[in-house]
Amino acid sequence: MIHGPVPDRDGPANAAAGTGLAVALDRCLAILNSIIVVFAAIALIAACAILSYSVLSRALFKAANYWQDEAAVFLLVGATFMTAAYVQQNRGHIGIEAFVGLLSPLANKVRLWLVDAATLLFCAFFAWKSWTLAHEAYVDGQVSNSMWSPPLAIPYTLMGLGMSLLCVQIVVQLALPLTGAKRP
């Protein structure tokens, strides 16, 4: 249990103070992430409404619901992947904080930078594979295996966009300390 600010956290996720390309990109990402979070919240509410309608229509009216589950899944995939950069911006991901109190502030900065670099490598690979799947699904006209048959390029594109945005967010977080910018 931690009873105070975590030393490796920069505080609230505000755009970095200062000037330069990384700082400007950080500010733009903060605005974009805020907009995406609003749309993701709407998507989550829509998914809840769709699933609730599905349950009620099936239970009360014995109505078929061949589109509701997939629509909800597409909305959830979009909300999850598109908000990944927002979570990274706020350092809201799950982290192991056992070493934070044991290491010096410099060692914590190095640890955080190394974790971000490793995360970037994984996310870049994931983004590349997502875009590959999206392209393949679009070119081949792949659709889901249901009566509704929505194109699979939709969730794959959302995954690719979200992971690409996450990669940009991580690159900015890696670059900010190198430019001397301080986060408030």
C-alpha positions in Angstrom: 0.0 0.0 0.0 1.3 3.4 -0.9 0.4 6.5 1.2 1.6 9.3 -1.0 2.6 10.2 -4.5 4.4 7.5 -6.4 7.9 8.8 -7.2 7.9 7.6 -10.8 4.6 9.3 -11.7 4.6 12.8 -13.1 1.3 13.9 -11.5 -1.8 14.7 -13.3 -1.8 14.0 -17.0 -1.4 17.6 -18.3 0.5 18.6 -21.3 4.1 19.2 -20.7 5.3 22.7 -19.9 7.7 24.2 -22.3 8.3 24.5 -26.0 9.4 22.2 -28.8 8.1 19.5 -31.1 7.6 16.8 -28.3 5.8 19.3 -26.1 3.5 20.4 -28.9 2.8 16.8 -29.8 2.1 16.1 -26.2 -0.4 18.9 -26.0 -2.1 17.7 -29.2 -2.3 14.2 -28.0 -3.8 15.4 -24.7 -6.6 17.1 -26.6 -7.1 14.2 -29.0 -7.1 11.7 -26.2 -9.7 13.8 -24.3 -12.0 13.8 -27.4 -11.5 10.1 -27.9 -12.4 9.3 -24.3 -15.8 11.1 -24.8 -16.6 9.0 -27.9 -15.4 5.9 -26.1 -17.7 6.6 -23.2 -20.6 7.0 -25.7 -19.6 3.7 -27.3 -19.6 2.0 -23.9 -23.0 3.4 -23.1 -24.2 2.3 -26.6 -22.8 -1.2 -26.0 -24.7 -1.4 -22.7 -27.9 -0.2 -24.3 -27.6 -2.7 -27.2 -26.9 -5.6 -24.8 -29.7 -4.6 -22.5 -32.1 -4.4 -25.5 -30.9 -7.8 -26.6 -31.6 -9.4 -23.3 -35.0 -7.8 -22.9 -36.1 -8.5 -26.5 -35.1 -12.1 -26.3 -36.6 -12.7 -22.9 -39.9 -10.7 -23.4 -40.6 -11.1 -27.1 -38.5 -14.1 -28.1 -37.0 -11.9 -30.8 -33.9 -12.9 -32.7 -30.8 -10.9 -32.1 -28.2 -11.7 -34.6 -26.6 -8.3 -34.7 -26.6 -7.1 -31.1 -23.6 -9.1 -29.8 -21.3 -8.2 -32.7 -22.3 -4.6 -32.5 -21.5 -4.5 -28.8 -18.2 -6.3 -29.3 -17.2 -3.8 -32.1 -18.0 -0.9 -29.8 -16.1 -2.4 -26.9 -13.1 -3.2 -29.1 -13.1 0.4 -30.4 -13.4 1.9 -26.9 -10.7 -0.3 -25.5 -8.1 0.2 -28.1 -8.8 3.8 -28.9 -8.4 4.8 -25.3 -5.1 3.0 -24.7 -3.1 6.2 -25.4 -5.2 8.1 -22.8 -4.5 5.4 -20.2 -0.7 5.6 -21.1 -0.8 9.4 -20.9 -2.2 9.1 -17.4 0.1 6.3 -16.5 -3.0 4.4 -15.6 -1.7 1.0 -16.7 -1.0 -1.7 -14.1 2.5 -1.4 -12.8 4.6 -3.2 -10.3 5.6 -0.7 -7.7 7.6 -2.9 -5.4 10.9 -1.3 -6.6 9.8 2.3 -6.7 10.4 3.0 -3.0 13.7 1.1 -3.0 15.3 2.8 -6.0 16.8 6.3 -6.2 14.9 8.9 -8.3 17.4 8.6 -11.1 17.1 4.8 -11.1 13.3 5.1 -11.2 13.6 7.4 -14.2 15.8 5.0 -16.0 13.5 2.1 -15.0 10.5 4.0 -16.3 12.3 4.9 -19.5 13.3 1.2 -20.1 9.8 0.0 -19.4 8.4 2.5 -21.8 11.0 1.5 -24.5 10.1 -2.2 -24.1 6.4 -1.3 -24.2 6.9 0.7 -27.4 8.5 -2.3 -29.1 5.6 -4.6 -28.2 3.0 -2.0 -29.1 4.7 -1.2 -32.4 4.6 -4.9 -33.3 0.9 -5.2 -32.2 0.1 -2.1 -34.3 1.9 -3.5 -37.4 0.0 -6.8 -37.1 -3.3 -5.0 -36.6 -2.8 -2.9 -39.7 -1.8 -6.1 -41.6 -5.0 -7.8 -40.5 -7.1 -4.7 -41.4 -5.6 -4.6 -44.9 -6.0 -8.3 -45.4 -9.6 -8.2 -44.2 -10.4 -5.2 -46.4 -8.8 -6.6 -49.5 -10.3 -10.0 -49.1 -13.7 -8.7 -48.1 -13.6 -10.7 -44.8 -16.8 -10.5 -42.8 -17.8 -12.1 -39.5 -19.5 -15.5 -39.4 -23.0 -14.3 -38.6 -26.2 -13.4 -40.4 -25.4 -9.7 -40.1 -21.8 -10.2 -41.5 -20.2 -6.9 -40.7 -16.7 -6.4 -42.2 -13.9 -7.5 -40.0 -11.8 -4.5 -41.3 -13.7 -2.4 -38.8 -12.4 -3.8 -35.6 -9.0 -4.5 -37.0 -8.7 -0.8 -38.1 -9.8 0.3 -34.7 -7.1 -1.9 -33.2 -4.5 -0.5 -35.6 -5.5 3.1 -34.9 -5.6 2.7 -31.2 -2.2 0.9 -31.0 -0.6 3.4 -33.4 -1.9 6.3 -31.2 -0.5 4.4 -28.2 2.9 4.1 -29.9 2.9 7.9 -30.6 2.0 8.5 -27.0 4.9 6.3 -25.8 7.4 8.0 -28.2 6.4 11.4 -26.8 6.8 10.2 -23.3 10.2 8.8 -24.1 11.2 12.1 -25.8 10.0 14.6 -23.3 12.7 13.9 -20.7 15.4 14.1 -23.4 14.2 17.6 -24.4 14.3 18.8 -20.8 10.6 19.4 -20.6 9.0 19.0 -17.2 5.6 17.7 -16.7 3.6 19.6 -14.1 
